[in-house]
Amino acid sequence: MVFPFNTLEDFKLDLTQEHELFRKALREFVKTHLEPVALEIDEKDEIPREVLSKMAEQGLFGIGIPEQYGGQGGDHIMSVILSEEICRVAPGVSVVFGTNELFSIPLLLVGTEDQKKRYLPEIASGKAFGAFAVTEPCCGSDVAGIQTRAERKGDKWVINGRKAFISNADLADYFVVLARTAPPPDKRLRFLGLTLFIVEKGTPGFRLDQRYEKMGLRGSHIYELTFDNVVVSDDNRVGDEGSGFLITMETFDRTRIGIAAQAVGMAQAVFERAFNYVHERQAFGYPLAFFQSIQFDLVEMLSKLMAARFLTYFAAKLADEGRKEYTFMASIAKFYATEVAEDIITRAINLHGGVGVIRETGIERFLRDIKITQIYEGANNIQRLVAYRQLIRILREKGLIPEDVARVVT
C-alpha cells in the first residue's frame, strides 16, 4: 500500500503558517509589479530591469540561500511557492530564479567557504546573477558526452569549447561550467573525468555568441557560449576534480522540482481563467458551465492540477527532509506536472474558443511556455528513465530487490 515508501506518514505534507504568509505576500507583489507588465514581457521578450530591482528589494533572490551568505534562508517548499506564484503571471521571470539556483546549488553542496562568501551574497542581493553552462551543440541529455575541455597548467586551468542553449547568459555575471578534465576509463564510465569551474563574465576568451529565438518563456534568453583558451584559477574549481558529473546530477535533482512548480503555476493560472470564463460566457441562452461536457472538462482539469501540485510539494518536502526518495520523486513531479499542464492549458484555450488564441487575452502564451518546461533540465522521457533508475537504486539499498536483478535492469 505504501510502496516504495515505508509508512503512510511518509505521504504527509508539512506546510506551515510561514509558508502561507510568504505565499500571500508574494501573490500581492506579483499582482502589483508583474501582472501589469506580463504581456509586455512576452511581446518585447525583455524583463524590465526595474522589475528585477523590485524583486531584489524584496529579498526574493535570496530565497534558498542561507542567511550567513546574505540570503533569506527558506526551504525547498518556499522555492516551489516562489516559482508557482511567479509562473501564474510571468513564467519567463521565474527562469531568472532557476538559473540563479543552478549556479548557487553546486556552491552550497561542495563549494569552498571562500567561493560561498565571494559569490552567494551577490546573487542573494540581486546585484549579480548566475547561470549554469552544461549543454553543448553535440550533447543535451547525454551530459557525459560533452566535448568542452579544461587542461591544467600549474595552478591554472585552460578551458576550450562551446556551450549551447544557456539560459540567461546575457543577464548572468557568473557561470558554473562543466568541462572534461580527464579521459574516461571506458564507455561505461564516461561520467568520470568531468569537473565544474566558475567563469566570470569578462574573462578573456569567454564570449556570448548566437542568441537563439525561442517560442516561449520570453524575457529569458538563451545563448551559445564560446570558451577560447579561457584561463581560470584552480580556486575556481567547484568540488573535487572529476566529480563534476555527480554534482551536476544532484543539482538537477533539486532544481527540476522548480520546473514542476513552474508548470503547476501556469496550469493554475489558466484553470482559474477558464473557470471564470465559462461561468460568465453565455451560449444558447445559458452559461457555458451549464453544459455537462464543460463541467467534465473543469473537474478533470482540476483533478490533474491537484495531483501535479501534490507530487511537486511532496518532492520538495522529501528534499527538505534529506530523503533519498526525493531524487525519483523530483523526476516524476517534473514530467507529470509539465505534461498535465499542457493538457490543462490546451483545454483552457478550447474552453475560451476564439478568445483563447488571441495574444492580447494572455492565454495562448502559456502553451508556448509550457512546452519548454518539458524539454529543459532533462527532457521528460529522460526523466522517466532517471526516475526508474533512482527508484531501483533505492529499492536495492533497502534490500527490496536483488542485486543481480538491479544490475540487469539499470
C-alpha positions in Angstrom: 0.0 0.0 0.0 2.9 2.4 0.8 5.4 1.0 -1.7 8.1 2.3 -2.4 7.9 4.2 0.9 7.9 2.8 4.4 4.8 4.2 6.1 1.6 6.2 5.4 3.2 9.0 7.4 5.7 9.5 4.6 2.9 11.0 2.5 2.2 13.8 4.9 2.9 17.4 3.7 4.0 19.8 6.5 3.0 23.3 5.2 3.4 26.0 7.8 1.9 29.4 8.6 5.3 30.8 7.4 4.7 29.2 4.0 1.2 30.7 3.7 2.4 34.2 4.8 5.1 34.0 2.2 2.6 33.0 -0.5 0.2 35.8 0.3 3.0 38.4 0.3 4.3 37.1 -2.9 0.9 37.0 -4.5 0.4 40.7 -3.7 3.9 41.5 -5.1 3.2 39.7 -8.3 -0.2 41.4 -8.7 1.3 44.8 -8.1 4.6 44.6 -10.0 4.4 41.7 -12.5 0.9 41.5 -13.7 0.8 44.9 -15.3 3.9 44.1 -17.5 3.3 40.4 -18.1 2.1 40.8 -21.7 4.8 43.4 -22.4 7.5 41.0 -21.3 6.1 38.4 -23.7 5.7 40.8 -26.6 9.1 42.5 -26.2 11.0 39.5 -25.0 12.6 41.6 -22.2 12.2 41.7 -18.4 12.3 45.4 -17.3 15.3 46.0 -15.1 13.1 47.8 -12.6 11.1 44.6 -12.1 14.3 42.7 -11.2 15.3 45.6 -8.9 12.0 45.4 -7.1 12.4 41.7 -6.6 15.9 42.3 -5.2 14.5 44.8 -2.8 12.0 42.2 -1.5 14.8 39.7 -1.0 13.3 37.2 -3.4 16.7 36.3 -5.0 17.9 35.3 -1.5 15.3 32.5 -1.1 17.1 29.2 -0.6 20.5 30.9 0.2 21.4 30.7 3.9 21.4 33.9 5.9 25.1 33.6 6.7 25.7 34.2 2.9 23.3 37.1 2.7 20.2 35.2 1.8 16.8 34.8 3.2 17.1 31.2 4.0 14.0 29.1 3.4 13.4 25.5 2.3 12.6 23.8 -1.0 8.9 24.3 -0.4 9.4 28.1 -0.3 11.3 27.9 -3.6 8.3 25.9 -5.0 5.9 28.6 -3.8 8.1 31.2 -5.4 8.2 29.5 -8.8 4.5 28.7 -8.8 3.3 32.2 -7.9 5.6 33.9 -10.4 4.5 31.5 -13.2 0.9 32.3 -12.6 1.6 35.6 -14.3 5.1 35.7 -16.0 6.8 32.3 -16.4 9.8 33.8 -18.1 10.7 35.7 -15.0 10.9 32.5 -13.0 13.7 31.3 -15.1 15.9 34.0 -13.5 15.4 32.3 -10.2 16.0 28.9 -11.7 19.4 29.9 -13.3 20.4 31.5 -10.0 19.7 28.2 -8.3 21.7 26.3 -10.9 24.7 28.4 -10.1 24.2 28.5 -6.3 23.4 24.9 -5.5 26.8 23.4 -6.6 28.5 26.0 -4.4 26.2 25.2 -1.5 26.8 21.5 -2.0 30.6 21.4 -2.4 31.9 24.9 -2.8 34.7 26.3 -0.7 33.9 28.8 2.0 35.7 31.4 0.0 33.5 30.7 -3.0 30.4 30.9 -1.0 31.3 34.2 0.6 32.5 35.7 -2.7 29.5 34.8 -4.9 26.4 33.9 -2.9 25.9 37.3 -1.3 26.0 39.0 -4.7 23.4 36.5 -6.0 21.2 36.8 -2.9 21.1 40.6 -3.1 20.3 40.7 -6.8 23.5 42.7 -7.5 24.7 39.8 -9.7 23.1 36.8 -11.5 24.2 33.3 -12.2 23.9 30.6 -14.9 24.8 27.0 -15.5 26.7 26.0 -18.7 26.4 22.3 -19.3 24.5 21.7 -22.6 26.5 21.7 -25.8 25.7 21.6 -29.6 26.6 17.9 -29.5 25.0 16.9 -26.3 21.8 17.7 -24.4 20.5 14.8 -22.3 23.9 13.0 -22.8 25.8 15.1 -20.2 28.7 12.7 -20.1 29.3 13.2 -23.8 30.3 16.9 -23.5 33.3 18.0 -25.5 34.4 21.2 -23.7 37.8 20.6 -22.2 39.8 22.0 -19.4 43.6 21.4 -19.3 45.6 22.0 -16.2 48.6 24.4 -16.4 50.2 24.6 -13.0 47.6 26.3 -10.7 45.5 27.4 -13.6 43.0 25.7 -16.0 42.6 26.5 -19.7 39.1 25.9 -20.9 38.2 25.4 -24.6 34.8 24.5 -26.1 31.3 25.6 -26.8 28.0 25.6 -24.8 24.5 25.9 -26.2 21.0 26.9 -25.0 22.4 28.6 -21.9 19.5 30.4 -20.2 20.1 34.0 -19.0 23.6 34.1 -20.3 23.2 37.7 -21.2 22.0 38.5 -17.7 24.5 36.4 -15.8 27.7 37.7 -14.3 28.9 34.3 -13.1 28.8 30.8 -14.7 29.3 27.3 -13.4 30.8 25.5 -16.4 31.2 21.7 -16.9 34.3 20.6 -18.7 36.2 17.4 -19.3 39.5 17.3 -17.4 40.4 13.7 -18.0 39.5 11.0 -20.5 37.0 8.4 -19.2 38.4 4.9 -18.5 35.9 3.3 -20.8 32.5 3.9 -22.4 30.6 2.6 -19.4 32.3 5.1 -17.1 32.1 8.2 -19.4 30.7 10.2 -16.5 34.2 10.2 -14.9 36.7 12.9 -15.6 34.3 15.9 -15.7 34.9 18.9 -13.5 33.0 22.1 -12.7 34.5 25.6 -12.8 33.3 29.1 -12.1 33.9 31.5 -15.0 33.1 35.2 -14.6 31.8 37.3 -17.5 34.5 39.4 -19.0 37.2 36.7 -18.6 39.4 36.9 -21.7 38.4 34.3 -24.3 34.9 33.9 -22.9 32.2 35.3 -25.1 28.5 35.1 -25.9 27.8 34.2 -29.5 24.5 33.3 -31.1 21.3 34.2 -29.3 18.5 31.7 -30.1 14.9 32.8 -30.7 12.6 30.5 -28.8 8.8 30.1 -28.8 8.1 30.7 -25.1 9.4 31.7 -21.7 10.1 35.1 -23.3 12.1 37.6 -21.4 14.6 34.9 -20.5 17.1 34.5 -23.3 19.3 31.5 -24.4 22.7 31.8 -25.9 25.6 29.8 -27.4 28.8 30.4 -25.4 32.4 30.1 -26.6 35.5 29.3 -24.5 38.7 30.1 -26.4 41.7 29.5 -24.1 39.8 30.8 -21.1 42.1 30.7 -18.1 40.8 30.3 -14.6 42.5 29.7 -11.3 42.2 26.3 -9.5 40.4 28.3 -6.8 37.6 28.5 -9.3 37.2 24.7 -9.4 33.9 23.6 -7.8 34.2 20.4 -5.9 36.9 17.7 -6.5 38.5 17.2 -9.8 36.5 14.6 -11.7 33.3 14.9 -9.6 31.5 17.4 -11.9 29.0 14.9 -13.4 27.7 13.7 -10.0 27.5 17.3 -8.7 25.6 18.3 -11.9 23.1 15.4 -11.5 22.5 16.3 -7.8 21.9 19.9 -8.8 19.4 18.9 -11.4 17.7 16.6 -8.9 17.0 19.7 -6.8 16.2 22.3 -9.5 13.8 20.2 -11.5 11.4 20.4 -8.6 11.2 24.1 -9.5 10.4 23.2 -13.1 7.4 21.1 -11.9 6.4 24.2 -9.8 6.6 26.4 -12.9 4.1 24.0 -14.7 1.8 24.0 -11.7 1.7 27.8 -11.6 0.9 28.0 -15.3 -1.8 25.4 -15.0 -3.3 27.1 -12.0 -3.4 30.4 -13.9 -5.3 29.1 -17.0 -7.6 26.9 -14.9 -8.8 29.9 -12.9 -9.3 31.9 -16.1 -11.2 29.1 -17.8 -13.3 28.5 -14.7 -14.4 32.2 -14.5 -14.9 32.4 -18.3 -17.3 29.5 -18.6 -19.5 30.8 -15.8 -19.7 34.3 -17.4 -19.9 33.5 -21.1 -23.4 32.8 -22.5 -24.2 30.4 -25.3 -27.7 29.3 -26.5 -29.2 31.3 -23.6 -27.1 29.6 -20.9 -23.7 30.0 -19.2 -21.2 27.7 -20.8 -20.8 26.0 -17.4 -24.4 24.8 -17.8 -23.3 22.1 -20.3 -22.2 18.8 -18.9 -19.2 18.4 -21.2 -17.8 21.7 -19.8 -18.3 20.6 -16.3 -16.5 17.3 -17.0 -13.6 19.3 -18.5 -13.3 21.6 -15.4 -13.3 18.7 -13.0 -10.7 16.7 -15.0 -8.5 19.8 -15.2 -8.7 20.4 -11.5 -8.0 16.8 -10.7 -4.8 16.8 -12.7 -3.8 20.1 -11.3 -4.2 19.0 -7.7 -2.3 15.7 -8.4 0.6 17.7 -10.0 0.7 20.1 -7.1 0.9 17.2 -4.6 3.7 15.5 -6.4 5.6 18.8 -6.6 5.2 19.7 -3.0 5.8 16.1 -1.9 9.2 16.1 -3.8 10.1 19.4 -2.2 9.2 18.0 1.3 11.4 14.9 0.7 14.3 17.1 -0.4 13.9 19.3 2.7 14.0 16.1 4.9 17.1 14.9 3.1 15.3 11.7 2.0 16.9 9.7 -0.9 13.5 9.2 -2.4 13.3 12.9 -3.4 15.5 12.1 -6.4 13.0 9.9 -8.2 10.1 12.0 -6.9 11.6 15.1 -8.4 11.7 13.4 -11.9 8.2 12.1 -11.5 6.9 15.5 -10.5 8.8 17.2 -13.4 7.4 15.0 -16.2 3.9 14.6 -14.8 3.3 18.3 -13.9 4.7 19.6 -17.2 2.6 17.1 -19.3 -0.7 17.5 -17.4 -0.2 21.3 -17.5 0.0 21.2 -21.3 -3.3 19.3 -21.3 -4.9 21.8 -18.9 -3.7 24.7 -20.9 -4.9 23.2 -24.2 -8.4 22.6 -22.6 -8.5 26.1 -21.2 -7.8 27.5 -24.7 -10.5 25.3 -26.1 -13.0 26.5 -23.5 -12.2 30.1 -24.5 -12.8 29.4 -28.1 -11.5 32.1 -30.4 -10.7 34.3 -27.5 -8.2 31.7 -26.3 -5.9 32.1 -29.3 -5.7 35.9 -29.3 -2.4 37.1 -28.0 -3.9 40.0 -26.1 -6.0 37.7 -24.0 -2.8 36.3 -22.5 -3.7 32.7 -22.5 -2.0 31.2 -25.6 1.4 32.3 -24.3 1.2 29.7 -21.6 1.0 26.9 -24.2 4.2 28.3 -25.7 5.8 28.4 -22.3 4.8 25.0 -21.0 6.4 23.2 -24.0 9.8 24.3 -23.0 9.4 23.0 -19.4 9.0 19.5 -20.9 12.5 19.8 -22.5 14.9 21.8 -20.4 16.7 20.5 -17.3 16.1 16.9 -18.6 13.6 16.1 -21.3 10.6 14.2 -20.0 11.5 10.8 -21.4 14.9 11.1 -19.7 13.0 11.9 -16.5 11.1 8.7 -16.8 14.4 6.9 -17.2 16.0 8.7 -14.3 13.0 8.1 -12.0 13.1 4.4 -12.7 16.9 4.1 -12.2 16.8 6.1 -9.0 13.9 4.0 -7.7 15.8 0.8 -8.4 18.9 2.0 -6.6 16.9 2.9 -3.5 15.0 -0.4 -3.5 18.3 -2.2 -3.9 19.7 -0.3 -0.9 16.6 -1.2 1.1 17.1 -4.9 0.2 13.7 -4.9 -1.7 15.2 -6.0 -5.0 18.1 -8.5 -5.5 21.5 -7.0 -6.5 21.7 -9.1 -9.7 18.3 -8.0 -10.9 19.1 -4.3 -10.2 22.3 -4.6 -12.2 20.5 -6.1 -15.2 17.6 -3.6 -15.3 19.7 -0.5 -14.8 
